[in-house]
Amino acid sequence: MSTFLSEDELCELTDAVHKSKQIEWLATRGWPFEQSCLGKIKVLRSTMEVKMGVVSMSGRRKSVPDANALREMMNGTKKTA
């Protein structure tokens, strides 16, 4: 996995195809980014993971909840200890 988000990932993140709109989206939300000498936007993957809640600020990946257990708890069919 790359250190930086790919061009496709930037498009998916920002819902913008044009670099100027991607830069505007990133800047207004306080996302740190750089632009390479070729004009490519560089956003660290680790920044995206923290901003989107995939990892905590300490860099520890959050565990994925057990969807079935949550569903059972919400429906009252699973007893909690």
mmCIF file of the N, C-alpha and C atoms, coordinates in Angstrom:
data_MODEL
# 
_entry.id   MODEL 
# 
loop_
_atom_site.group_PDB 
_atom_site.id 
_atom_site.type_symbol 
_atom_site.label_atom_id 
_atom_site.label_alt_id 
_atom_site.label_comp_id 
_atom_site.label_asym_id 
_atom_site.label_entity_id 
_atom_site.label_seq_id 
_atom_site.pdbx_PDB_ins_code 
_atom_site.Cartn_x 
_atom_site.Cartn_y 
_atom_site.Cartn_z 
_atom_site.occupancy 
_atom_site.B_iso_or_equiv 
_atom_site.pdbx_formal_charge 
_atom_site.auth_seq_id 
_atom_site.auth_comp_id 
_atom_site.auth_asym_id 
_atom_site.auth_atom_id 
_atom_site.pdbx_PDB_model_num 
ATOM 1   N N  . MET A 1 1  ? 0.845   -1.179  0.000   1.00 0.00 ? 1  MET A N  1 
ATOM 2   C CA . MET A 1 1  ? 0.000   0.000   0.000   1.00 0.00 ? 1  MET A CA 1 
ATOM 3   C C  . MET A 1 1  ? 0.893   1.246   0.000   1.00 0.00 ? 1  MET A C  1 
ATOM 4   N N  . SER A 1 2  ? 0.531   2.201   -0.791  1.00 0.00 ? 2  SER A N  1 
ATOM 5   C CA . SER A 1 2  ? 1.326   3.414   -0.958  1.00 0.00 ? 2  SER A CA 1 
ATOM 6   C C  . SER A 1 2  ? 1.224   4.332   0.259   1.00 0.00 ? 2  SER A C  1 
ATOM 7   N N  . THR A 1 3  ? 2.255   5.128   0.459   1.00 0.00 ? 3  THR A N  1 
ATOM 8   C CA . THR A 1 3  ? 2.278   6.129   1.527   1.00 0.00 ? 3  THR A CA 1 
ATOM 9   C C  . THR A 1 3  ? 1.250   7.220   1.263   1.00 0.00 ? 3  THR A C  1 
ATOM 10  N N  . PHE A 1 4  ? 0.996   7.503   -0.018  1.00 0.00 ? 4  PHE A N  1 
ATOM 11  C CA . PHE A 1 4  ? 0.075   8.572   -0.411  1.00 0.00 ? 4  PHE A CA 1 
ATOM 12  C C  . PHE A 1 4  ? -1.188  7.994   -1.033  1.00 0.00 ? 4  PHE A C  1 
ATOM 13  N N  . LEU A 1 5  ? -2.290  8.736   -0.927  1.00 0.00 ? 5  LEU A N  1 
ATOM 14  C CA . LEU A 1 5  ? -3.519  8.346   -1.598  1.00 0.00 ? 5  LEU A CA 1 
ATOM 15  C C  . LEU A 1 5  ? -3.308  8.428   -3.108  1.00 0.00 ? 5  LEU A C  1 
ATOM 16  N N  . SER A 1 6  ? -3.908  7.509   -3.828  1.00 0.00 ? 6  SER A N  1 
ATOM 17  C CA . SER A 1 6  ? -3.815  7.527   -5.289  1.00 0.00 ? 6  SER A CA 1 
ATOM 18  C C  . SER A 1 6  ? -4.738  8.613   -5.844  1.00 0.00 ? 6  SER A C  1 
ATOM 19  N N  . GLU A 1 7  ? -4.583  8.899   -7.124  1.00 0.00 ? 7  GLU A N  1 
ATOM 20  C CA . GLU A 1 7  ? -5.463  9.884   -7.769  1.00 0.00 ? 7  GLU A CA 1 
ATOM 21  C C  . GLU A 1 7  ? -6.911  9.430   -7.693  1.00 0.00 ? 7  GLU A C  1 
ATOM 22  N N  . ASP A 1 8  ? -7.160  8.131   -7.876  1.00 0.00 ? 8  ASP A N  1 
ATOM 23  C CA . ASP A 1 8  ? -8.524  7.600   -7.774  1.00 0.00 ? 8  ASP A CA 1 
ATOM 24  C C  . ASP A 1 8  ? -9.072  7.762   -6.350  1.00 0.00 ? 8  ASP A C  1 
ATOM 25  N N  . GLU A 1 9  ? -8.231  7.517   -5.356  1.00 0.00 ? 9  GLU A N  1 
ATOM 26  C CA . GLU A 1 9  ? -8.669  7.658   -3.968  1.00 0.00 ? 9  GLU A CA 1 
ATOM 27  C C  . GLU A 1 9  ? -8.975  9.115   -3.630  1.00 0.00 ? 9  GLU A C  1 
ATOM 28  N N  . LEU A 1 10 ? -8.186  10.042  -4.175  1.00 0.00 ? 10 LEU A N  1 
ATOM 29  C CA . LEU A 1 10 ? -8.467  11.469  -3.972  1.00 0.00 ? 10 LEU A CA 1 
ATOM 30  C C  . LEU A 1 10 ? -9.800  11.858  -4.596  1.00 0.00 ? 10 LEU A C  1 
ATOM 31  N N  . CYS A 1 11 ? -10.079 11.320  -5.778  1.00 0.00 ? 11 CYS A N  1 
ATOM 32  C CA . CYS A 1 11 ? -11.369 11.578  -6.426  1.00 0.00 ? 11 CYS A CA 1 
ATOM 33  C C  . CYS A 1 11 ? -12.509 11.035  -5.574  1.00 0.00 ? 11 CYS A C  1 
ATOM 34  N N  . GLU A 1 12 ? -12.322 9.832   -5.044  1.00 0.00 ? 12 GLU A N  1 
ATOM 35  C CA . GLU A 1 12 ? -13.357 9.228   -4.208  1.00 0.00 ? 12 GLU A CA 1 
ATOM 36  C C  . GLU A 1 12 ? -13.555 10.010  -2.910  1.00 0.00 ? 12 GLU A C  1 
ATOM 37  N N  . LEU A 1 13 ? -12.463 10.439  -2.311  1.00 0.00 ? 13 LEU A N  1 
ATOM 38  C CA . LEU A 1 13 ? -12.528 11.193  -1.062  1.00 0.00 ? 13 LEU A CA 1 
ATOM 39  C C  . LEU A 1 13 ? -13.242 12.522  -1.233  1.00 0.00 ? 13 LEU A C  1 
ATOM 40  N N  . THR A 1 14 ? -12.876 13.248  -2.275  1.00 0.00 ? 14 THR A N  1 
ATOM 41  C CA . THR A 1 14 ? -13.367 14.617  -2.455  1.00 0.00 ? 14 THR A CA 1 
ATOM 42  C C  . THR A 1 14 ? -14.598 14.714  -3.349  1.00 0.00 ? 14 THR A C  1 
ATOM 43  N N  . ASP A 1 15 ? -14.908 13.653  -4.065  1.00 0.00 ? 15 ASP A N  1 
ATOM 44  C CA . ASP A 1 15 ? -15.973 13.670  -5.087  1.00 0.00 ? 15 ASP A CA 1 
ATOM 45  C C  . ASP A 1 15 ? -15.703 14.739  -6.140  1.00 0.00 ? 15 ASP A C  1 
ATOM 46  N N  . ALA A 1 16 ? -14.426 14.989  -6.396  1.00 0.00 ? 16 ALA A N  1 
ATOM 47  C CA . ALA A 1 16 ? -14.018 15.979  -7.397  1.00 0.00 ? 16 ALA A CA 1 
ATOM 48  C C  . ALA A 1 16 ? -12.961 15.362  -8.305  1.00 0.00 ? 16 ALA A C  1 
ATOM 49  N N  . VAL A 1 17 ? -13.073 15.633  -9.592  1.00 0.00 ? 17 VAL A N  1 
ATOM 50  C CA . VAL A 1 17 ? -12.117 15.135  -10.570 1.00 0.00 ? 17 VAL A CA 1 
ATOM 51  C C  . VAL A 1 17 ? -10.991 16.146  -10.787 1.00 0.00 ? 17 VAL A C  1 
ATOM 52  N N  . HIS A 1 18 ? -11.341 17.428  -10.794 1.00 0.00 ? 18 HIS A N  1 
ATOM 53  C CA . HIS A 1 18 ? -10.364 18.491  -11.059 1.00 0.00 ? 18 HIS A CA 1 
ATOM 54  C C  . HIS A 1 18 ? -9.528  18.784  -9.821  1.00 0.00 ? 18 HIS A C  1 
ATOM 55  N N  . LYS A 1 19 ? -8.224  18.925  -10.050 1.00 0.00 ? 19 LYS A N  1 
ATOM 56  C CA . LYS A 1 19 ? -7.291  19.171  -8.944  1.00 0.00 ? 19 LYS A CA 1 
ATOM 57  C C  . LYS A 1 19 ? -7.655  20.419  -8.152  1.00 0.00 ? 19 LYS A C  1 
ATOM 58  N N  . SER A 1 20 ? -8.103  21.473  -8.828  1.00 0.00 ? 20 SER A N  1 
ATOM 59  C CA . SER A 1 20 ? -8.437  22.714  -8.120  1.00 0.00 ? 20 SER A CA 1 
ATOM 60  C C  . SER A 1 20 ? -9.568  22.489  -7.119  1.00 0.00 ? 20 SER A C  1 
ATOM 61  N N  . LYS A 1 21 ? -10.544 21.670  -7.475  1.00 0.00 ? 21 LYS A N  1 
ATOM 62  C CA . LYS A 1 21 ? -11.654 21.361  -6.571  1.00 0.00 ? 21 LYS A CA 1 
ATOM 63  C C  . LYS A 1 21 ? -11.193 20.449  -5.437  1.00 0.00 ? 21 LYS A C  1 
ATOM 64  N N  . GLN A 1 22 ? -10.282 19.532  -5.732  1.00 0.00 ? 22 GLN A N  1 
ATOM 65  C CA . GLN A 1 22 ? -9.733  18.669  -4.691  1.00 0.00 ? 22 GLN A CA 1 
ATOM 66  C C  . GLN A 1 22 ? -8.957  19.499  -3.673  1.00 0.00 ? 22 GLN A C  1 
ATOM 67  N N  . ILE A 1 23 ? -8.150  20.431  -4.157  1.00 0.00 ? 23 ILE A N  1 
ATOM 68  C CA . ILE A 1 23 ? -7.381  21.313  -3.277  1.00 0.00 ? 23 ILE A CA 1 
ATOM 69  C C  . ILE A 1 23 ? -8.321  22.148  -2.426  1.00 0.00 ? 23 ILE A C  1 
ATOM 70  N N  . GLU A 1 24 ? -9.367  22.676  -3.030  1.00 0.00 ? 24 GLU A N  1 
ATOM 71  C CA . GLU A 1 24 ? -10.348 23.477  -2.292  1.00 0.00 ? 24 GLU A CA 1 
ATOM 72  C C  . GLU A 1 24 ? -10.992 22.638  -1.183  1.00 0.00 ? 24 GLU A C  1 
ATOM 73  N N  . TRP A 1 25 ? -11.387 21.420  -1.500  1.00 0.00 ? 25 TRP A N  1 
ATOM 74  C CA . TRP A 1 25 ? -12.024 20.527  -0.531  1.00 0.00 ? 25 TRP A CA 1 
ATOM 75  C C  . TRP A 1 25 ? -11.071 20.240  0.626   1.00 0.00 ? 25 TRP A C  1 
ATOM 76  N N  . LEU A 1 26 ? -9.829  19.882  0.292   1.00 0.00 ? 26 LEU A N  1 
ATOM 77  C CA . LEU A 1 26 ? -8.838  19.564  1.325   1.00 0.00 ? 26 LEU A CA 1 
ATOM 78  C C  . LEU A 1 26 ? -8.544  20.776  2.210   1.00 0.00 ? 26 LEU A C  1 
ATOM 79  N N  . ALA A 1 27 ? -8.343  21.918  1.576   1.00 0.00 ? 27 ALA A N  1 
ATOM 80  C CA . ALA A 1 27 ? -7.974  23.132  2.314   1.00 0.00 ? 27 ALA A CA 1 
ATOM 81  C C  . ALA A 1 27 ? -9.088  23.603  3.250   1.00 0.00 ? 27 ALA A C  1 
ATOM 82  N N  . THR A 1 28 ? -10.326 23.572  2.786   1.00 0.00 ? 28 THR A N  1 
ATOM 83  C CA . THR A 1 28 ? -11.427 24.061  3.627   1.00 0.00 ? 28 THR A CA 1 
ATOM 84  C C  . THR A 1 28 ? -11.689 23.150  4.816   1.00 0.00 ? 28 THR A C  1 
ATOM 85  N N  . ARG A 1 29 ? -11.240 21.916  4.739   1.00 0.00 ? 29 ARG A N  1 
ATOM 86  C CA . ARG A 1 29 ? -11.433 20.968  5.837   1.00 0.00 ? 29 ARG A CA 1 
ATOM 87  C C  . ARG A 1 29 ? -10.184 20.772  6.683   1.00 0.00 ? 29 ARG A C  1 
ATOM 88  N N  . GLY A 1 30 ? -9.138  21.503  6.355   1.00 0.00 ? 30 GLY A N  1 
ATOM 89  C CA . GLY A 1 30 ? -7.916  21.442  7.154   1.00 0.00 ? 30 GLY A CA 1 
ATOM 90  C C  . GLY A 1 30 ? -7.075  20.190  6.952   1.00 0.00 ? 30 GLY A C  1 
ATOM 91  N N  . TRP A 1 31 ? -7.213  19.541  5.810   1.00 0.00 ? 31 TRP A N  1 
ATOM 92  C CA . TRP A 1 31 ? -6.406  18.362  5.515   1.00 0.00 ? 31 TRP A CA 1 
ATOM 93  C C  . TRP A 1 31 ? -5.033  18.816  5.033   1.00 0.00 ? 31 TRP A C  1 
ATOM 94  N N  . PRO A 1 32 ? -3.959  18.370  5.660   1.00 0.00 ? 32 PRO A N  1 
ATOM 95  C CA . PRO A 1 32 ? -2.627  18.723  5.157   1.00 0.00 ? 32 PRO A CA 1 
ATOM 96  C C  . PRO A 1 32 ? -2.340  17.993  3.844   1.00 0.00 ? 32 PRO A C  1 
ATOM 97  N N  . PHE A 1 33 ? -1.776  18.717  2.895   1.00 0.00 ? 33 PHE A N  1 
ATOM 98  C CA . PHE A 1 33 ? -1.423  18.128  1.603   1.00 0.00 ? 33 PHE A CA 1 
ATOM 99  C C  . PHE A 1 33 ? -0.280  18.932  1.012   1.00 0.00 ? 33 PHE A C  1 
ATOM 100 N N  . GLU A 1 34 ? 0.367   18.333  0.054   1.00 0.00 ? 34 GLU A N  1 
ATOM 101 C CA . GLU A 1 34 ? 1.420   18.991  -0.717  1.00 0.00 ? 34 GLU A CA 1 
ATOM 102 C C  . GLU A 1 34 ? 1.117   18.767  -2.180  1.00 0.00 ? 34 GLU A C  1 
ATOM 103 N N  . GLN A 1 35 ? 1.761   19.553  -3.012  1.00 0.00 ? 35 GLN A N  1 
ATOM 104 C CA . GLN A 1 35 ? 1.647   19.370  -4.450  1.00 0.00 ? 35 GLN A CA 1 
ATOM 105 C C  . GLN A 1 35 ? 3.047   19.114  -4.986  1.00 0.00 ? 35 GLN A C  1 
ATOM 106 N N  . SER A 1 36 ? 3.190   18.047  -5.756  1.00 0.00 ? 36 SER A N  1 
ATOM 107 C CA . SER A 1 36 ? 4.505   17.706  -6.298  1.00 0.00 ? 36 SER A CA 1 
ATOM 108 C C  . SER A 1 36 ? 4.895   18.684  -7.407  1.00 0.00 ? 36 SER A C  1 
ATOM 109 N N  . CYS A 1 37 ? 6.141   18.574  -7.865  1.00 0.00 ? 37 CYS A N  1 
ATOM 110 C CA . CYS A 1 37 ? 6.598   19.458  -8.940  1.00 0.00 ? 37 CYS A CA 1 
ATOM 111 C C  . CYS A 1 37 ? 5.846   19.170  -10.251 1.00 0.00 ? 37 CYS A C  1 
ATOM 112 N N  . LEU A 1 38 ? 5.177   18.026  -10.318 1.00 0.00 ? 38 LEU A N  1 
ATOM 113 C CA . LEU A 1 38 ? 4.353   17.698  -11.490 1.00 0.00 ? 38 LEU A CA 1 
ATOM 114 C C  . LEU A 1 38 ? 2.894   18.105  -11.296 1.00 0.00 ? 38 LEU A C  1 
ATOM 115 N N  . GLY A 1 39 ? 2.605   18.731  -10.144 1.00 0.00 ? 39 GLY A N  1 
ATOM 116 C CA . GLY A 1 39 ? 1.246   19.191  -9.876  1.00 0.00 ? 39 GLY A CA 1 
ATOM 117 C C  . GLY A 1 39 ? 0.336   18.154  -9.237  1.00 0.00 ? 39 GLY A C  1 
ATOM 118 N N  . LYS A 1 40 ? 0.877   16.978  -8.898  1.00 0.00 ? 40 LYS A N  1 
ATOM 119 C CA . LYS A 1 40 ? 0.065   15.936  -8.270  1.00 0.00 ? 40 LYS A CA 1 
ATOM 120 C C  . LYS A 1 40 ? -0.151  16.268  -6.798  1.00 0.00 ? 40 LYS A C  1 
ATOM 121 N N  . ILE A 1 41 ? -1.370  16.033  -6.335  1.00 0.00 ? 41 ILE A N  1 
ATOM 122 C CA . ILE A 1 41 ? -1.715  16.292  -4.945  1.00 0.00 ? 41 ILE A CA 1 
ATOM 123 C C  . ILE A 1 41 ? -1.270  15.107  -4.105  1.00 0.00 ? 41 ILE A C  1 
ATOM 124 N N  . LYS A 1 42 ? -0.589  15.386  -3.009  1.00 0.00 ? 42 LYS A N  1 
ATOM 125 C CA . LYS A 1 42 ? -0.062  14.347  -2.132  1.00 0.00 ? 42 LYS A CA 1 
ATOM 126 C C  . LYS A 1 42 ? -0.732  14.464  -0.755  1.00 0.00 ? 42 LYS A C  1 
ATOM 127 N N  . VAL A 1 43 ? -1.509  13.434  -0.409  1.00 0.00 ? 43 VAL A N  1 
ATOM 128 C CA . VAL A 1 43 ? -2.131  13.339  0.908   1.00 0.00 ? 43 VAL A CA 1 
ATOM 129 C C  . VAL A 1 43 ? -1.644  12.033  1.521   1.00 0.00 ? 43 VAL A C  1 
ATOM 130 N N  . LEU A 1 44 ? -1.086  12.123  2.711   1.00 0.00 ? 44 LEU A N  1 
ATOM 131 C CA . LEU A 1 44 ? -0.613  10.914  3.371   1.00 0.00 ? 44 LEU A CA 1 
ATOM 132 C C  . LEU A 1 44 ? -1.780  9.988   3.696   1.00 0.00 ? 44 LEU A C  1 
ATOM 133 N N  . ARG A 1 45 ? -1.598  8.715   3.448   1.00 0.00 ? 45 ARG A N  1 
ATOM 134 C CA . ARG A 1 45 ? -2.613  7.716   3.786   1.00 0.00 ? 45 ARG A CA 1 
ATOM 135 C C  . ARG A 1 45 ? -2.896  7.745   5.287   1.00 0.00 ? 45 ARG A C  1 
ATOM 136 N N  . SER A 1 46 ? -1.866  7.941   6.089   1.00 0.00 ? 46 SER A N  1 
ATOM 137 C CA . SER A 1 46 ? -2.048  7.975   7.545   1.00 0.00 ? 46 SER A CA 1 
ATOM 138 C C  . SER A 1 46 ? -2.931  9.150   7.963   1.00 0.00 ? 46 SER A C  1 
ATOM 139 N N  . THR A 1 47 ? -2.854  10.273  7.244   1.00 0.00 ? 47 THR A N  1 
ATOM 140 C CA . THR A 1 47 ? -3.726  11.417  7.528   1.00 0.00 ? 47 THR A CA 1 
ATOM 141 C C  . THR A 1 47 ? -5.172  11.039  7.273   1.00 0.00 ? 47 THR A C  1 
ATOM 142 N N  . MET A 1 48 ? -5.435  10.380  6.150   1.00 0.00 ? 48 MET A N  1 
ATOM 143 C CA . MET A 1 48 ? -6.791  9.956   5.834   1.00 0.00 ? 48 MET A CA 1 
ATOM 144 C C  . MET A 1 48 ? -7.311  8.983   6.890   1.00 0.00 ? 48 MET A C  1 
ATOM 145 N N  . GLU A 1 49 ? -6.466  8.056   7.326   1.00 0.00 ? 49 GLU A N  1 
ATOM 146 C CA . GLU A 1 49 ? -6.897  7.065   8.306   1.00 0.00 ? 49 GLU A CA 1 
ATOM 147 C C  . GLU A 1 49 ? -7.273  7.716   9.631   1.00 0.00 ? 49 GLU A C  1 
ATOM 148 N N  . VAL A 1 50 ? -6.531  8.726   10.056  1.00 0.00 ? 50 VAL A N  1 
ATOM 149 C CA . VAL A 1 50 ? -6.859  9.431   11.297  1.00 0.00 ? 50 VAL A CA 1 
ATOM 150 C C  . VAL A 1 50 ? -8.104  10.288  11.103  1.00 0.00 ? 50 VAL A C  1 
ATOM 151 N N  . LYS A 1 51 ? -8.152  11.067  10.027  1.00 0.00 ? 51 LYS A N  1 
ATOM 152 C CA . LYS A 1 51 ? -9.289  11.964  9.777   1.00 0.00 ? 51 LYS A CA 1 
ATOM 153 C C  . LYS A 1 51 ? -10.602 11.200  9.632   1.00 0.00 ? 51 LYS A C  1 
ATOM 154 N N  . MET A 1 52 ? -10.549 10.012  9.026   1.00 0.00 ? 52 MET A N  1 
ATOM 155 C CA . MET A 1 52 ? -11.760 9.240   8.775   1.00 0.00 ? 52 MET A CA 1 
ATOM 156 C C  . MET A 1 52 ? -12.052 8.240   9.896   1.00 0.00 ? 52 MET A C  1 
ATOM 157 N N  . GLY A 1 53 ? -11.232 8.249   10.950  1.00 0.00 ? 53 GLY A N  1 
ATOM 158 C CA . GLY A 1 53 ? -11.502 7.417   12.110  1.00 0.00 ? 53 GLY A CA 1 
ATOM 159 C C  . GLY A 1 53 ? -11.104 5.962   11.979  1.00 0.00 ? 53 GLY A C  1 
ATOM 160 N N  . VAL A 1 54 ? -10.217 5.653   11.024  1.00 0.00 ? 54 VAL A N  1 
ATOM 161 C CA . VAL A 1 54 ? -9.762  4.277   10.855  1.00 0.00 ? 54 VAL A CA 1 
ATOM 162 C C  . VAL A 1 54 ? -8.757  3.917   11.939  1.00 0.00 ? 54 VAL A C  1 
ATOM 163 N N  . VAL A 1 55 ? -7.915  4.876   12.294  1.00 0.00 ? 55 VAL A N  1 
ATOM 164 C CA . VAL A 1 55 ? -6.935  4.689   13.372  1.00 0.00 ? 55 VAL A CA 1 
ATOM 165 C C  . VAL A 1 55 ? -7.057  5.840   14.352  1.00 0.00 ? 55 VAL A C  1 
ATOM 166 N N  . SER A 1 56 ? -6.590  5.603   15.564  1.00 0.00 ? 56 SER A N  1 
ATOM 167 C CA . SER A 1 56 ? -6.605  6.656   16.568  1.00 0.00 ? 56 SER A CA 1 
ATOM 168 C C  . SER A 1 56 ? -5.400  7.568   16.350  1.00 0.00 ? 56 SER A C  1 
ATOM 169 N N  . MET A 1 57 ? -5.356  8.664   17.054  1.00 0.00 ? 57 MET A N  1 
ATOM 170 C CA . MET A 1 57 ? -4.246  9.605   16.926  1.00 0.00 ? 57 MET A CA 1 
ATOM 171 C C  . MET A 1 57 ? -2.923  8.941   17.301  1.00 0.00 ? 57 MET A C  1 
ATOM 172 N N  . SER A 1 58 ? -2.955  7.894   18.143  1.00 0.00 ? 58 SER A N  1 
ATOM 173 C CA . SER A 1 58 ? -1.727  7.206   18.534  1.00 0.00 ? 58 SER A CA 1 
ATOM 174 C C  . SER A 1 58 ? -1.217  6.287   17.438  1.00 0.00 ? 58 SER A C  1 
ATOM 175 N N  . GLY A 1 59 ? -1.999  6.167   16.351  1.00 0.00 ? 59 GLY A N  1 
ATOM 176 C CA . GLY A 1 59 ? -1.590  5.320   15.242  1.00 0.00 ? 59 GLY A CA 1 
ATOM 177 C C  . GLY A 1 59 ? -2.048  3.892   15.383  1.00 0.00 ? 59 GLY A C  1 
ATOM 178 N N  . ARG A 1 60 ? -2.836  3.610   16.408  1.00 0.00 ? 60 ARG A N  1 
ATOM 179 C CA . ARG A 1 60 ? -3.323  2.247   16.599  1.00 0.00 ? 60 ARG A CA 1 
ATOM 180 C C  . ARG A 1 60 ? -4.605  2.056   15.806  1.00 0.00 ? 60 ARG A C  1 
ATOM 181 N N  . ARG A 1 61 ? -4.630  1.011   15.009  1.00 0.00 ? 61 ARG A N  1 
ATOM 182 C CA . ARG A 1 61 ? -5.801  0.691   14.196  1.00 0.00 ? 61 ARG A CA 1 
ATOM 183 C C  . ARG A 1 61 ? -6.941  0.286   15.119  1.00 0.00 ? 61 ARG A C  1 
ATOM 184 N N  . LYS A 1 62 ? -8.106  0.851   14.862  1.00 0.00 ? 62 LYS A N  1 
ATOM 185 C CA . LYS A 1 62 ? -9.276  0.522   15.665  1.00 0.00 ? 62 LYS A CA 1 
ATOM 186 C C  . LYS A 1 62 ? -9.800  -0.845  15.249  1.00 0.00 ? 62 LYS A C  1 
ATOM 187 N N  . SER A 1 63 ? -10.324 -1.568  16.214  1.00 0.00 ? 63 SER A N  1 
ATOM 188 C CA . SER A 1 63 ? -10.876 -2.881  15.890  1.00 0.00 ? 63 SER A CA 1 
ATOM 189 C C  . SER A 1 63 ? -12.232 -2.711  15.210  1.00 0.00 ? 63 SER A C  1 
ATOM 190 N N  . VAL A 1 64 ? -12.575 -3.668  14.404  1.00 0.00 ? 64 VAL A N  1 
ATOM 191 C CA . VAL A 1 64 ? -13.852 -3.648  13.693  1.00 0.00 ? 64 VAL A CA 1 
ATOM 192 C C  . VAL A 1 64 ? -14.895 -4.309  14.588  1.00 0.00 ? 64 VAL A C  1 
ATOM 193 N N  . PRO A 1 65 ? -16.029 -3.646  14.817  1.00 0.00 ? 65 PRO A N  1 
ATOM 194 C CA . PRO A 1 65 ? -17.035 -4.234  15.691  1.00 0.00 ? 65 PRO A CA 1 
ATOM 195 C C  . PRO A 1 65 ? -17.671 -5.480  15.070  1.00 0.00 ? 65 PRO A C  1 
ATOM 196 N N  . ASP A 1 66 ? -18.118 -6.372  15.920  1.00 0.00 ? 66 ASP A N  1 
ATOM 197 C CA . ASP A 1 66 ? -18.831 -7.573  15.489  1.00 0.00 ? 66 ASP A CA 1 
ATOM 198 C C  . ASP A 1 66 ? -20.271 -7.173  15.193  1.00 0.00 ? 66 ASP A C  1 
ATOM 199 N N  . ALA A 1 67 ? -20.605 -7.072  13.904  1.00 0.00 ? 67 ALA A N  1 
ATOM 200 C CA . ALA A 1 67 ? -21.923 -6.584  13.489  1.00 0.00 ? 67 ALA A CA 1 
ATOM 201 C C  . ALA A 1 67 ? -23.053 -7.458  14.028  1.00 0.00 ? 67 ALA A C  1 
ATOM 202 N N  . ASN A 1 68 ? -22.850 -8.769  14.034  1.00 0.00 ? 68 ASN A N  1 
ATOM 203 C CA . ASN A 1 68 ? -23.893 -9.661  14.541  1.00 0.00 ? 68 ASN A CA 1 
ATOM 204 C C  . ASN A 1 68 ? -24.134 -9.453  16.030  1.00 0.00 ? 68 ASN A C  1 
ATOM 205 N N  . ALA A 1 69 ? -23.063 -9.294  16.804  1.00 0.00 ? 69 ALA A N  1 
ATOM 206 C CA . ALA A 1 69 ? -23.203 -9.071  18.237  1.00 0.00 ? 69 ALA A CA 1 
ATOM 207 C C  . ALA A 1 69 ? -23.914 -7.746  18.507  1.00 0.00 ? 69 ALA A C  1 
ATOM 208 N N  . LEU A 1 70 ? -23.574 -6.712  17.746  1.00 0.00 ? 70 LEU A N  1 
ATOM 209 C CA . LEU A 1 70 ? -24.246 -5.418  17.918  1.00 0.00 ? 70 LEU A CA 1 
ATOM 210 C C  . LEU A 1 70 ? -25.729 -5.522  17.592  1.00 0.00 ? 70 LEU A C  1 
ATOM 211 N N  . ARG A 1 71 ? -26.039 -6.234  16.509  1.00 0.00 ? 71 ARG A N  1 
ATOM 212 C CA . ARG A 1 71 ? -27.435 -6.414  16.110  1.00 0.00 ? 71 ARG A CA 1 
ATOM 213 C C  . ARG A 1 71 ? -28.218 -7.150  17.200  1.00 0.00 ? 71 ARG A C  1 
ATOM 214 N N  . GLU A 1 72 ? -27.613 -8.196  17.764  1.00 0.00 ? 72 GLU A N  1 
ATOM 215 C CA . GLU A 1 72 ? -28.257 -8.962  18.830  1.00 0.00 ? 72 GLU A CA 1 
ATOM 216 C C  . GLU A 1 72 ? -28.506 -8.090  20.054  1.00 0.00 ? 72 GLU A C  1 
ATOM 217 N N  . MET A 1 73 ? -27.527 -7.270  20.418  1.00 0.00 ? 73 MET A N  1 
ATOM 218 C CA . MET A 1 73 ? -27.679 -6.378  21.569  1.00 0.00 ? 73 MET A CA 1 
ATOM 219 C C  . MET A 1 73 ? -28.788 -5.361  21.329  1.00 0.00 ? 73 MET A C  1 
ATOM 220 N N  . MET A 1 74 ? -28.858 -4.822  20.111  1.00 0.00 ? 74 MET A N  1 
ATOM 221 C CA . MET A 1 74 ? -29.873 -3.820  19.798  1.00 0.00 ? 74 MET A CA 1 
ATOM 222 C C  . MET A 1 74 ? -31.278 -4.435  19.790  1.00 0.00 ? 74 MET A C  1 
ATOM 223 N N  . ASN A 1 75 ? -31.361 -5.699  19.400  1.00 0.00 ? 75 ASN A N  1 
ATOM 224 C CA . ASN A 1 75 ? -32.655 -6.382  19.364  1.00 0.00 ? 75 ASN A CA 1 
ATOM 225 C C  . ASN A 1 75 ? -33.023 -6.989  20.718  1.00 0.00 ? 75 ASN A C  1 
ATOM 226 N N  . GLY A 1 76 ? -32.095 -6.927  21.669  1.00 0.00 ? 76 GLY A N  1 
ATOM 227 C CA . GLY A 1 76 ? -32.379 -7.462  22.996  1.00 0.00 ? 76 GLY A CA 1 
ATOM 228 C C  . GLY A 1 76 ? -32.310 -8.971  23.056  1.00 0.00 ? 76 GLY A C  1 
ATOM 229 N N  . THR A 1 77 ? -31.681 -9.598  22.062  1.00 0.00 ? 77 THR A N  1 
ATOM 230 C CA . THR A 1 77 ? -31.629 -11.056 22.054  1.00 0.00 ? 77 THR A CA 1 
ATOM 231 C C  . THR A 1 77 ? -30.338 -11.591 22.648  1.00 0.00 ? 77 THR A C  1 
ATOM 232 N N  . LYS A 1 78 ? -29.403 -10.715 22.958  1.00 0.00 ? 78 LYS A N  1 
ATOM 233 C CA . LYS A 1 78 ? -28.137 -11.157 23.557  1.00 0.00 ? 78 LYS A CA 1 
ATOM 234 C C  . LYS A 1 78 ? -28.028 -10.560 24.936  1.00 0.00 ? 78 LYS A C  1 
ATOM 235 N N  . LYS A 1 79 ? -27.692 -11.387 25.894  1.00 0.00 ? 79 LYS A N  1 
ATOM 236 C CA . LYS A 1 79 ? -27.559 -10.920 27.268  1.00 0.00 ? 79 LYS A CA 1 
ATOM 237 C C  . LYS A 1 79 ? -26.147 -10.395 27.472  1.00 0.00 ? 79 LYS A C  1 
ATOM 238 N N  . THR A 1 80 ? -26.054 -9.266  28.137  1.00 0.00 ? 80 THR A N  1 
ATOM 239 C CA . THR A 1 80 ? -24.736 -8.697  28.427  1.00 0.00 ? 80 THR A CA 1 
ATOM 240 C C  . THR A 1 80 ? -24.322 -9.113  29.815  1.00 0.00 ? 80 THR A C  1 
ATOM 241 N N  . ALA A 1 81 ? -23.016 -9.212  30.046  1.00 0.00 ? 81 ALA A N  1 
ATOM 242 C CA . ALA A 1 81 ? -22.488 -9.635  31.346  1.00 0.00 ? 81 ALA A CA 1 
ATOM 243 C C  . ALA A 1 81 ? -22.533 -8.519  32.340  1.00 0.00 ? 81 ALA A C  1 
# 
